Every structure is written in structure tokens, then in C-alpha cells.
Amino acid sequence: MLGKYLQSEDAELLSAVYGAYAGRLVQDVPRAHLEGTRTILAELAPTNPGAQTADPTRFLDNSLTELLDCEGLETKLYGR
């Protein structure tokens, strides 16, 4: 996919680009974040009036990831 959008078939270049961005943009364990939820609600507000006054914490549930954190799953999987 990177090759298509970067219009390149250079494997070394594509690998370097992937390595530079994947580590910063992709989380090993996905977590919901309050600021991200606020951003989504702000985007929805023009077409959904309820989004403007909605409490973002109502949409967040990190209980499963917190449980997995307590069990050390990320450390077991990724060694960190």
C-alpha cells in the first residue's frame, strides 16, 4: 500500500518509511483516550447536536485493557 501511494517499488525505502511511522502511529495494545473522544464528538457536532454536549467519558471503557495491564499481557507479548 505504501508503494502505491508513494509511487515507489524501492523495498528499502518502503521498509524505512514503514519503520519510521508504524512505531509511532500503531499501538501494540489499543487504548481509548479522552482527547481523541473529544475530537470525534467535535467532528460529529455539526450534524449531531447531542454530540456537542455529550460527556466524552460516557463513551470510554478501558476496563478490559486495564485488566490485561494488571495481568502483564503486554509485557508477556512484547517484552516491555
Distance bins in CASP14 RR format, pairs under 12 A and 6 or more apart:
PFRMAT RR
TARGET T0000
AUTHOR 0000-0000-0000
RMODE 2
METHOD distances of the structure
MODEL  1
1 8 0 0 0 0 0 1 0 0 0 0 0
1 14 0 0 0 0 1 0 0 0 0 0 0
1 17 0 0 0 0 0 1 0 0 0 0 0
1 18 0 0 0 0 1 0 0 0 0 0 0
2 8 1 0 0 1 0 0 0 0 0 0 0
2 9 0 0 0 0 0 1 0 0 0 0 0
2 10 0 0 0 0 0 1 0 0 0 0 0
2 11 0 0 0 0 0 1 0 0 0 0 0
2 13 0 0 0 0 1 0 0 0 0 0 0
2 14 1 0 1 0 0 0 0 0 0 0 0
2 15 0 0 0 0 1 0 0 0 0 0 0
2 16 0 0 0 0 0 1 0 0 0 0 0
2 17 1 0 1 0 0 0 0 0 0 0 0
2 18 1 0 0 1 0 0 0 0 0 0 0
2 19 0 0 0 0 0 1 0 0 0 0 0
2 20 0 0 0 0 0 1 0 0 0 0 0
2 21 0 0 0 0 1 0 0 0 0 0 0
2 22 0 0 0 0 0 1 0 0 0 0 0
3 9 1 0 0 1 0 0 0 0 0 0 0
3 10 0 0 0 0 1 0 0 0 0 0 0
3 11 0 0 0 0 1 0 0 0 0 0 0
3 13 0 0 0 0 1 0 0 0 0 0 0
3 14 1 0 1 0 0 0 0 0 0 0 0
3 15 0 0 0 0 0 1 0 0 0 0 0
3 17 0 0 0 0 1 0 0 0 0 0 0
3 18 0 0 0 0 1 0 0 0 0 0 0
4 14 0 0 0 0 0 1 0 0 0 0 0
5 14 0 0 0 0 0 1 0 0 0 0 0
5 17 0 0 0 0 0 1 0 0 0 0 0
5 18 0 0 0 0 0 1 0 0 0 0 0
6 13 1 0 0 1 0 0 0 0 0 0 0
6 14 1 0 0 1 0 0 0 0 0 0 0
6 15 0 0 0 0 0 1 0 0 0 0 0
6 16 0 0 0 0 0 1 0 0 0 0 0
6 17 1 0 0 1 0 0 0 0 0 0 0
6 18 0 0 0 0 0 1 0 0 0 0 0
6 21 0 0 0 0 0 1 0 0 0 0 0
7 13 0 0 0 0 0 1 0 0 0 0 0
7 14 0 0 0 0 0 1 0 0 0 0 0
8 14 1 0 0 1 0 0 0 0 0 0 0
8 15 0 0 0 0 0 1 0 0 0 0 0
8 16 0 0 0 0 0 1 0 0 0 0 0
8 17 0 0 0 0 1 0 0 0 0 0 0
8 18 0 0 0 0 0 1 0 0 0 0 0
10 16 0 0 0 0 1 0 0 0 0 0 0
10 17 0 0 0 0 1 0 0 0 0 0 0
11 17 0 0 0 0 0 1 0 0 0 0 0
11 18 0 0 0 0 0 1 0 0 0 0 0
12 18 0 0 0 0 0 1 0 0 0 0 0
12 19 0 0 0 0 0 1 0 0 0 0 0
13 19 0 0 0 0 0 1 0 0 0 0 0
13 20 0 0 0 0 0 1 0 0 0 0 0
14 20 0 0 0 0 0 1 0 0 0 0 0
14 21 0 0 0 0 0 1 0 0 0 0 0
14 22 0 0 0 0 0 1 0 0 0 0 0
15 21 0 0 0 0 0 1 0 0 0 0 0
15 22 0 0 0 0 0 1 0 0 0 0 0
16 22 0 0 0 0 0 1 0 0 0 0 0
17 23 0 0 0 0 0 1 0 0 0 0 0
17 25 0 0 0 0 0 1 0 0 0 0 0
18 24 0 0 0 0 0 1 0 0 0 0 0
18 25 0 0 0 0 0 1 0 0 0 0 0
18 26 0 0 0 0 0 1 0 0 0 0 0
19 25 0 0 0 0 0 1 0 0 0 0 0
19 26 0 0 0 0 0 1 0 0 0 0 0
20 26 0 0 0 0 0 1 0 0 0 0 0
22 28 0 0 0 0 0 1 0 0 0 0 0
23 78 0 0 0 0 0 1 0 0 0 0 0
27 33 0 0 0 0 0 1 0 0 0 0 0
27 65 0 0 0 0 1 0 0 0 0 0 0
27 74 0 0 0 0 1 0 0 0 0 0 0
27 78 0 0 0 0 0 1 0 0 0 0 0
28 65 0 0 0 0 0 1 0 0 0 0 0
28 68 0 0 0 0 0 1 0 0 0 0 0
28 69 0 0 0 0 0 1 0 0 0 0 0
28 73 0 0 0 0 1 0 0 0 0 0 0
28 74 1 0 0 1 0 0 0 0 0 0 0
28 75 0 0 0 0 0 1 0 0 0 0 0
28 76 0 0 0 0 0 1 0 0 0 0 0
28 77 1 0 0 1 0 0 0 0 0 0 0
28 78 1 0 1 0 0 0 0 0 0 0 0
28 79 0 0 0 0 1 0 0 0 0 0 0
28 80 0 0 0 0 1 0 0 0 0 0 0
29 62 0 0 0 0 0 1 0 0 0 0 0
29 64 0 0 0 0 0 1 0 0 0 0 0
29 65 1 0 1 0 0 0 0 0 0 0 0
29 66 0 0 0 0 0 1 0 0 0 0 0
29 67 0 0 0 0 0 1 0 0 0 0 0
29 68 1 0 0 1 0 0 0 0 0 0 0
29 69 1 0 0 1 0 0 0 0 0 0 0
29 71 0 0 0 0 0 1 0 0 0 0 0
29 72 0 0 0 0 0 1 0 0 0 0 0
29 73 1 0 0 1 0 0 0 0 0 0 0
29 74 1 0 1 0 0 0 0 0 0 0 0
29 75 0 0 0 0 0 1 0 0 0 0 0
29 76 0 0 0 0 0 1 0 0 0 0 0
29 77 0 0 0 0 1 0 0 0 0 0 0
29 78 0 0 0 0 1 0 0 0 0 0 0
29 80 0 0 0 0 0 1 0 0 0 0 0
30 62 0 0 0 0 1 0 0 0 0 0 0
30 64 0 0 0 0 0 1 0 0 0 0 0
30 65 1 0 0 1 0 0 0 0 0 0 0
30 68 0 0 0 0 0 1 0 0 0 0 0
30 74 0 0 0 0 0 1 0 0 0 0 0
31 37 0 0 0 0 0 1 0 0 0 0 0
31 60 0 0 0 0 1 0 0 0 0 0 0
31 61 0 0 0 0 0 1 0 0 0 0 0
31 62 1 0 0 1 0 0 0 0 0 0 0
31 63 0 0 0 0 0 1 0 0 0 0 0
31 64 0 0 0 0 0 1 0 0 0 0 0
31 65 1 0 1 0 0 0 0 0 0 0 0
31 66 0 0 0 0 1 0 0 0 0 0 0
31 68 0 0 0 0 0 1 0 0 0 0 0
31 69 0 0 0 0 1 0 0 0 0 0 0
31 74 0 0 0 0 0 1 0 0 0 0 0
32 38 0 0 0 0 0 1 0 0 0 0 0
32 40 0 0 0 0 0 1 0 0 0 0 0
32 56 0 0 0 0 1 0 0 0 0 0 0
32 57 0 0 0 0 0 1 0 0 0 0 0
32 58 0 0 0 0 0 1 0 0 0 0 0
32 59 1 0 0 1 0 0 0 0 0 0 0
32 60 1 0 1 0 0 0 0 0 0 0 0
32 61 1 0 0 1 0 0 0 0 0 0 0
32 62 1 0 1 0 0 0 0 0 0 0 0
32 63 0 0 0 0 0 1 0 0 0 0 0
32 64 0 0 0 0 0 1 0 0 0 0 0
32 65 0 0 0 0 1 0 0 0 0 0 0
32 66 0 0 0 0 0 1 0 0 0 0 0
33 39 0 0 0 0 1 0 0 0 0 0 0
33 40 0 0 0 0 0 1 0 0 0 0 0
33 56 0 0 0 0 1 0 0 0 0 0 0
33 57 0 0 0 0 0 1 0 0 0 0 0
33 59 0 0 0 0 0 1 0 0 0 0 0
33 60 0 0 0 0 1 0 0 0 0 0 0
33 62 0 0 0 0 1 0 0 0 0 0 0
33 65 0 0 0 0 0 1 0 0 0 0 0
34 40 0 0 0 0 0 1 0 0 0 0 0
34 41 0 0 0 0 0 1 0 0 0 0 0
34 55 0 0 0 0 0 1 0 0 0 0 0
34 56 1 0 1 0 0 0 0 0 0 0 0
34 57 1 0 0 1 0 0 0 0 0 0 0
34 58 0 0 0 0 0 1 0 0 0 0 0
34 59 0 0 0 0 1 0 0 0 0 0 0
34 60 1 0 0 1 0 0 0 0 0 0 0
34 62 0 0 0 0 1 0 0 0 0 0 0
35 41 0 0 0 0 0 1 0 0 0 0 0
35 42 0 0 0 0 0 1 0 0 0 0 0
35 56 0 0 0 0 1 0 0 0 0 0 0
35 57 0 0 0 0 0 1 0 0 0 0 0
35 60 0 0 0 0 0 1 0 0 0 0 0
36 42 0 0 0 0 1 0 0 0 0 0 0
36 43 0 0 0 0 0 1 0 0 0 0 0
36 56 0 0 0 0 1 0 0 0 0 0 0
36 59 0 0 0 0 1 0 0 0 0 0 0
36 60 0 0 0 0 1 0 0 0 0 0 0
37 43 0 0 0 0 0 1 0 0 0 0 0
37 44 0 0 0 0 0 1 0 0 0 0 0
37 51 0 0 0 0 0 1 0 0 0 0 0
37 54 0 0 0 0 1 0 0 0 0 0 0
37 55 0 0 0 0 1 0 0 0 0 0 0
37 56 1 0 1 0 0 0 0 0 0 0 0
37 57 1 0 0 1 0 0 0 0 0 0 0
37 58 0 0 0 0 1 0 0 0 0 0 0
37 59 1 0 1 0 0 0 0 0 0 0 0
37 60 1 0 1 0 0 0 0 0 0 0 0
37 61 0 0 0 0 0 1 0 0 0 0 0
37 62 0 0 0 0 0 1 0 0 0 0 0
38 44 0 0 0 0 0 1 0 0 0 0 0
38 45 0 0 0 0 0 1 0 0 0 0 0
38 51 0 0 0 0 0 1 0 0 0 0 0
38 52 0 0 0 0 0 1 0 0 0 0 0
38 54 0 0 0 0 1 0 0 0 0 0 0
38 55 0 0 0 0 0 1 0 0 0 0 0
38 56 1 0 1 0 0 0 0 0 0 0 0
38 57 0 0 0 0 0 1 0 0 0 0 0
38 58 0 0 0 0 0 1 0 0 0 0 0
38 59 0 0 0 0 1 0 0 0 0 0 0
38 60 0 0 0 0 0 1 0 0 0 0 0
39 45 0 0 0 0 0 1 0 0 0 0 0
39 51 0 0 0 0 0 1 0 0 0 0 0
39 56 0 0 0 0 1 0 0 0 0 0 0
39 59 0 0 0 0 0 1 0 0 0 0 0
40 48 0 0 0 0 0 1 0 0 0 0 0
40 51 0 0 0 0 1 0 0 0 0 0 0
40 54 0 0 0 0 1 0 0 0 0 0 0
40 56 0 0 0 0 1 0 0 0 0 0 0
40 59 0 0 0 0 1 0 0 0 0 0 0
40 60 0 0 0 0 0 1 0 0 0 0 0
41 47 0 0 0 0 0 1 0 0 0 0 0
41 48 0 0 0 0 1 0 0 0 0 0 0
41 49 0 0 0 0 0 1 0 0 0 0 0
41 50 0 0 0 0 1 0 0 0 0 0 0
41 51 1 0 1 0 0 0 0 0 0 0 0
41 52 1 0 0 1 0 0 0 0 0 0 0
41 53 0 0 0 0 1 0 0 0 0 0 0
41 54 1 0 1 0 0 0 0 0 0 0 0
41 55 0 0 0 0 1 0 0 0 0 0 0
41 56 1 0 1 0 0 0 0 0 0 0 0
41 57 0 0 0 0 0 1 0 0 0 0 0
41 58 0 0 0 0 0 1 0 0 0 0 0
41 59 1 0 0 1 0 0 0 0 0 0 0
41 60 0 0 0 0 0 1 0 0 0 0 0
42 48 0 0 0 0 0 1 0 0 0 0 0
42 50 0 0 0 0 0 1 0 0 0 0 0
42 51 1 0 0 1 0 0 0 0 0 0 0
42 52 1 0 0 1 0 0 0 0 0 0 0
42 53 0 0 0 0 0 1 0 0 0 0 0
42 54 0 0 0 0 0 1 0 0 0 0 0
42 56 0 0 0 0 1 0 0 0 0 0 0
43 51 0 0 0 0 1 0 0 0 0 0 0
43 52 0 0 0 0 0 1 0 0 0 0 0
44 50 0 0 0 0 1 0 0 0 0 0 0
44 51 1 1 0 0 0 0 0 0 0 0 0
44 52 0 0 0 0 1 0 0 0 0 0 0
44 53 0 0 0 0 0 1 0 0 0 0 0
44 54 0 0 0 0 1 0 0 0 0 0 0
44 56 0 0 0 0 0 1 0 0 0 0 0
44 59 0 0 0 0 0 1 0 0 0 0 0
45 51 1 0 1 0 0 0 0 0 0 0 0
45 52 1 0 1 0 0 0 0 0 0 0 0
45 53 0 0 0 0 1 0 0 0 0 0 0
45 54 0 0 0 0 1 0 0 0 0 0 0
46 52 0 0 0 0 1 0 0 0 0 0 0
48 54 0 0 0 0 1 0 0 0 0 0 0
50 58 0 0 0 0 0 1 0 0 0 0 0
51 58 0 0 0 0 0 1 0 0 0 0 0
51 59 0 0 0 0 0 1 0 0 0 0 0
54 60 0 0 0 0 0 1 0 0 0 0 0
60 66 0 0 0 0 0 1 0 0 0 0 0
61 67 0 0 0 0 0 1 0 0 0 0 0
62 68 0 0 0 0 1 0 0 0 0 0 0
62 69 0 0 0 0 1 0 0 0 0 0 0
62 70 0 0 0 0 0 1 0 0 0 0 0
63 69 0 0 0 0 0 1 0 0 0 0 0
63 70 0 0 0 0 0 1 0 0 0 0 0
64 70 0 0 0 0 0 1 0 0 0 0 0
64 71 0 0 0 0 0 1 0 0 0 0 0
64 73 0 0 0 0 0 1 0 0 0 0 0
65 71 0 0 0 0 0 1 0 0 0 0 0
65 72 0 0 0 0 0 1 0 0 0 0 0
65 73 0 0 0 0 1 0 0 0 0 0 0
65 74 0 0 0 0 1 0 0 0 0 0 0
66 72 0 0 0 0 0 1 0 0 0 0 0
66 73 0 0 0 0 0 1 0 0 0 0 0
66 74 0 0 0 0 0 1 0 0 0 0 0
67 73 0 0 0 0 1 0 0 0 0 0 0
67 74 0 0 0 0 0 1 0 0 0 0 0
68 74 1 0 0 1 0 0 0 0 0 0 0
68 75 0 0 0 0 0 1 0 0 0 0 0
68 76 0 0 0 0 1 0 0 0 0 0 0
68 77 0 0 0 0 1 0 0 0 0 0 0
69 75 0 0 0 0 1 0 0 0 0 0 0
69 76 0 0 0 0 0 1 0 0 0 0 0
69 77 0 0 0 0 0 1 0 0 0 0 0
71 77 0 0 0 0 0 1 0 0 0 0 0
72 78 0 0 0 0 0 1 0 0 0 0 0
72 79 0 0 0 0 1 0 0 0 0 0 0
72 80 0 0 0 0 0 1 0 0 0 0 0
73 79 0 0 0 0 0 1 0 0 0 0 0
73 80 0 0 0 0 0 1 0 0 0 0 0
74 80 1 0 0 1 0 0 0 0 0 0 0
END
